[in-house]
Amino acid sequence: MQLQDILYSQGFGTRRVCCGLVQQGLVTVGTPPVPCTDPTEDFDPQGLAYTVQGQPWQYQEHAYLMLHKPTGHECSQKPSAWPSIYTLLPAPLRARPSGAACGVQAVGRLDQDTTGLLLLSDDGKFIHRLSSPKHHVPKVYLATCKHPITPAMVDKLLAGVVLDDDPKPVQAAACRALDEHTLELTLTEGKYHQVKRMVAAVSNRVEALHRSRIGRIDLPADLPPGGWRWLTPDEVAGLVARQ
C-alpha cells in the first residue's frame, strides 16, 4: 500500500495533502524511524509504526477508542450550546474516511452534564452491535441523588417504572444504593434521559450522573476527564462478544 494512501486512510488529509507531507520530509516509517520522501513507496500497513510531524502513530484498519467524557460537552458534530466531544480528539481521528461519515462516531450519547465512559469508532458494525437495543449491552451508571435513597426506590426501579412517553414499564437490570445519595444503576437499553427520568419516577432527582462501565469495559481510574486511548484488541473482542 502506498504511503500516501496509508496516511489518507488514517485521516491525515486528502491524498494531495498526504503526498505533500511525505515529500516535505514530515513522515518517518518503522522502528527505528526512517525518513521517507517518496509518497508512492509501498509498505505493509498492518502494524506499521510511523510518525507525522514528530507525532507517533500506528496503522489501525478501524479506530476503536474510549473517551472519559467531561461535563460541559455535547456528543454532537454540530453542538448547539457546548463544545463538542470531538474537539477532545486529535484531528486525524476526526477526519478518518469512513464511508458516508467522516471520522470516528460516538457509540450512543451522554448528556452535556453527564460524565464518564464513551466509546467511539469508525466501524459501523461495531457501533450498531453496541447501540442496538436487541443486543442488551449493559451500561452502568452512578447517579448522585438529591434525596436519600430508600429500599423502596431500589425495589421500584428493579420492578419497573412507567415513563411519560412509554406505557410499558422500564426496568433496571441491576440497582443498588452505594450510600445514602449514590445509586448504581445498570441499564440494557437507551432511552432519552433514561436514568434521570427513572429516578424522577421514584420521587427523587439526579444531581450528577456518571457512566462507569459499558459491557465488560470499565472506565480506567487513570484516564482523566477529557482523556482518550485506543481500545486493546481484547477489549474490542470482549465488547462484541455475547454478553
C-alpha positions as CSV (number, residue, x, y, z in Angstrom):
1,M,0.0,0.0,0.0
2,Q,1.4,3.4,-1.0
3,L,2.5,5.6,1.9
4,Q,0.3,8.5,0.8
5,D,-2.7,6.1,0.7
6,I,-1.9,4.8,4.2
7,L,-1.8,8.4,5.6
8,Y,-5.1,9.2,3.8
9,S,-6.8,6.2,5.3
10,Q,-5.7,7.3,8.8
11,G,-7.2,10.8,8.4
12,F,-4.2,13.0,7.6
13,G,-5.9,14.8,4.8
14,T,-6.6,14.4,1.1
15,R,-4.2,12.3,-0.9
16,R,-2.7,15.5,-2.2
17,V,-2.1,16.7,1.4
18,C,-0.7,13.4,2.4
19,C,1.6,13.4,-0.6
20,G,2.9,16.8,0.4
21,L,3.6,15.7,4.0
22,V,5.8,12.9,2.7
23,Q,7.6,15.0,0.1
24,Q,8.4,17.6,2.8
25,G,10.1,15.0,4.9
26,L,7.5,15.2,7.7
27,V,6.9,11.4,7.8
28,T,9.1,8.7,9.1
29,V,8.3,5.0,8.9
30,G,9.3,2.0,11.0
31,T,11.2,1.3,14.2
32,P,13.7,2.9,14.5
33,P,12.0,5.7,12.4
34,V,13.4,6.2,8.9
35,P,12.5,9.3,6.9
36,C,10.6,8.6,3.7
37,T,10.1,11.2,1.0
38,D,8.6,9.0,-1.7
39,P,4.7,9.1,-1.3
40,T,4.3,6.2,-3.7
41,E,6.6,3.8,-1.8
42,D,4.8,0.6,-0.7
43,F,4.5,-0.6,2.8
44,D,2.6,-3.4,4.6
45,P,0.2,-1.3,6.6
46,Q,-0.6,-3.9,9.2
47,G,1.1,-2.9,12.4
48,L,3.1,-0.2,10.7
49,A,4.5,2.4,13.1
50,Y,5.1,5.8,11.7
51,T,5.4,9.5,12.7
52,V,3.8,12.5,11.2
53,Q,5.3,15.8,12.1
54,G,7.0,14.1,15.0
55,Q,3.8,12.6,16.4
56,P,4.0,8.7,16.7
57,W,1.1,6.7,15.2
58,Q,0.3,3.1,14.3
59,Y,-1.8,2.0,11.4
60,Q,-5.3,0.9,12.5
61,E,-7.7,-0.5,9.9
62,H,-10.5,0.7,12.2
63,A,-10.4,3.0,15.1
64,Y,-11.8,1.8,18.4
65,L,-11.4,4.4,21.2
66,M,-12.6,5.1,24.8
67,L,-13.0,8.7,26.0
68,H,-13.6,9.9,29.5
69,K,-16.3,12.5,28.7
70,P,-16.1,15.6,30.9
71,T,-19.1,17.7,31.8
72,G,-20.0,20.6,29.6
73,H,-19.5,18.8,26.3
74,E,-22.1,17.7,23.7
75,C,-21.9,14.3,21.9
76,S,-22.5,16.0,18.5
77,Q,-20.5,17.0,15.5
78,K,-22.6,20.2,15.4
79,P,-23.1,21.2,19.0
80,S,-25.8,23.8,19.8
81,A,-24.5,25.4,23.1
82,W,-21.5,23.5,24.4
83,P,-18.2,22.3,23.0
84,S,-18.2,19.1,21.0
85,I,-16.6,15.9,22.5
86,Y,-14.8,15.6,19.1
87,T,-12.7,18.6,19.8
88,L,-11.0,16.5,22.5
89,L,-9.6,14.1,19.9
90,P,-6.6,14.6,17.6
91,A,-7.5,15.9,14.1
92,P,-6.7,12.7,12.2
93,L,-9.3,10.7,14.3
94,R,-11.9,13.3,13.4
95,A,-11.1,13.1,9.7
96,R,-10.7,9.4,9.0
97,P,-12.6,8.5,5.9
98,S,-15.4,6.0,6.9
99,G,-18.0,5.6,4.2
100,A,-20.7,8.2,4.3
101,A,-19.5,9.6,7.6
102,C,-16.2,11.3,8.4
103,G,-14.1,10.4,11.4
104,V,-15.0,8.4,14.4
105,Q,-18.5,8.4,15.8
106,A,-19.7,8.1,19.3
107,V,-21.4,4.9,20.3
108,G,-24.6,6.4,21.8
109,R,-24.6,9.7,23.6
110,L,-24.3,11.2,27.0
111,D,-25.9,14.5,28.0
112,Q,-23.7,17.5,28.3
113,D,-23.8,17.4,32.1
114,T,-23.1,13.6,32.2
115,T,-19.6,12.3,32.6
116,G,-17.9,9.0,32.1
117,L,-17.1,6.3,29.6
118,L,-17.9,6.9,26.0
119,L,-16.8,4.6,23.1
120,L,-16.1,5.9,19.6
121,S,-15.3,4.1,16.3
122,D,-15.4,4.3,12.6
123,D,-16.6,0.7,12.3
124,G,-20.3,0.8,11.5
125,K,-20.9,-2.9,12.5
126,F,-19.2,-2.3,15.9
127,I,-21.3,0.8,16.5
128,H,-24.5,-1.0,15.6
129,R,-23.6,-4.0,17.8
130,L,-23.2,-1.8,20.9
131,S,-26.1,0.6,20.1
132,S,-28.9,-1.8,19.1
133,P,-31.3,-2.4,21.9
134,K,-31.8,-6.0,20.8
135,H,-28.2,-6.9,22.0
136,H,-28.9,-5.7,25.5
137,V,-25.4,-4.4,26.2
138,P,-25.3,-3.4,29.9
139,K,-24.3,0.1,30.8
140,V,-23.6,1.0,34.5
141,Y,-24.3,4.5,35.8
142,L,-23.6,6.2,39.1
143,A,-26.3,8.7,39.9
144,T,-25.9,11.2,42.7
145,C,-29.4,11.8,44.0
146,K,-30.9,14.9,45.8
147,H,-32.9,12.9,48.4
148,P,-31.9,9.9,50.4
149,I,-32.3,6.6,48.6
150,T,-34.7,4.2,50.2
151,P,-35.0,0.4,49.7
152,A,-38.5,1.1,48.3
153,M,-37.0,3.2,45.5
154,V,-34.5,0.5,44.6
155,D,-37.3,-2.1,44.6
156,K,-39.4,0.0,42.2
157,L,-36.5,0.6,39.8
158,L,-35.9,-3.2,39.7
159,A,-39.6,-3.9,39.2
160,G,-40.1,-1.3,36.5
161,V,-41.3,2.3,36.3
162,V,-43.5,3.9,33.7
163,L,-42.1,6.8,31.8
164,D,-44.4,9.5,30.4
165,D,-43.8,8.5,26.7
166,D,-44.0,4.7,27.1
167,P,-46.8,2.8,28.8
168,K,-44.5,-0.3,29.1
169,P,-42.6,-0.3,32.4
170,V,-38.8,0.2,32.1
171,Q,-36.7,-1.9,34.5
172,A,-33.2,-1.6,35.7
173,A,-31.1,-4.8,35.0
174,A,-29.5,-4.2,38.4
175,C,-29.7,-1.5,41.0
176,R,-28.3,-0.8,44.4
177,A,-27.6,2.1,46.8
178,L,-23.9,2.6,47.3
179,D,-24.5,5.1,50.0
180,E,-27.4,7.4,51.1
181,H,-27.3,9.5,48.0
182,T,-25.4,7.4,45.4
183,L,-27.3,4.9,43.2
184,E,-25.6,2.3,40.9
185,L,-28.0,1.5,38.1
186,T,-27.4,-0.9,35.2
187,L,-29.5,-0.5,32.0
188,T,-29.6,-2.6,28.9
189,E,-31.5,-0.1,26.7
190,G,-31.0,3.6,26.0
191,K,-33.9,6.0,26.1
192,Y,-33.8,9.8,26.2
193,H,-32.6,11.0,29.6
194,Q,-33.5,7.5,30.9
195,V,-31.6,7.4,34.2
196,K,-32.9,10.9,35.2
197,R,-36.5,10.0,34.2
198,M,-36.4,6.7,36.0
199,V,-35.1,8.3,39.2
200,A,-37.7,11.0,38.9
201,A,-40.4,8.3,38.6
202,V,-39.5,7.1,42.1
203,S,-39.7,10.6,43.5
204,N,-36.1,11.5,43.6
205,R,-33.8,13.7,41.4
206,V,-30.4,13.1,39.8
207,E,-28.0,15.8,40.7
208,A,-25.0,14.3,38.9
209,L,-24.6,11.3,36.5
210,H,-21.5,9.3,35.6
211,R,-21.2,6.2,33.3
212,S,-18.6,3.8,34.7
213,R,-19.0,0.7,32.5
214,I,-20.1,-0.5,29.1
215,G,-20.3,-4.2,28.6
216,R,-17.1,-5.7,30.0
217,I,-15.2,-2.4,29.9
218,D,-14.7,-0.2,33.0
219,L,-13.6,3.4,32.7
220,P,-9.9,3.2,33.9
221,A,-9.2,5.2,37.1
222,D,-6.1,6.7,35.5
223,L,-7.9,8.1,32.4
224,P,-8.6,11.8,33.3
225,P,-11.7,13.7,32.1
226,G,-11.1,14.7,28.5
227,G,-8.6,11.9,28.0
228,W,-8.8,9.1,25.5
229,R,-7.0,6.0,24.5
230,W,-7.2,3.1,21.9
231,L,-9.1,0.0,23.0
232,T,-7.0,-3.1,23.0
233,P,-7.9,-6.0,20.7
234,D,-9.0,-8.0,23.7
235,E,-11.3,-5.1,24.8
236,V,-12.9,-4.9,21.3
237,A,-13.4,-8.6,21.2
238,G,-15.0,-8.6,24.7
239,L,-17.4,-5.8,23.7
240,V,-18.7,-7.6,20.6
241,A,-18.9,-11.0,22.3
242,R,-22.3,-12.1,23.6
243,Q,-22.8,-10.5,27.0
